[in-house]
Amino acid sequence: MPNPKRRHSAQRRDKRRTHYKAVAPTVAVDKATGENHMSHRAYELDGKLMYNGQVLAEKGSN
């Protein structure tokens, strides 16, 4: 396999990396509860684990 004869400059490396950007997570609003949460993620509301407007699990009353 051929190898480069010269080292690539930091400028050339950084130009290549300009397309890798951090993006903010998508926030969705639940239609049933009106709660803001991350899209496609379960979230906790009043001790209940909610997803897609439905209760997945409840905390035990220990």
Secondary structure, 3 states (H helix, E strand, C coil): CCCCCCCCCHHHHHHHHHHCCCCCCCEEECCCCCCEEECCCCEEECCEEEECCEEEEECCCC
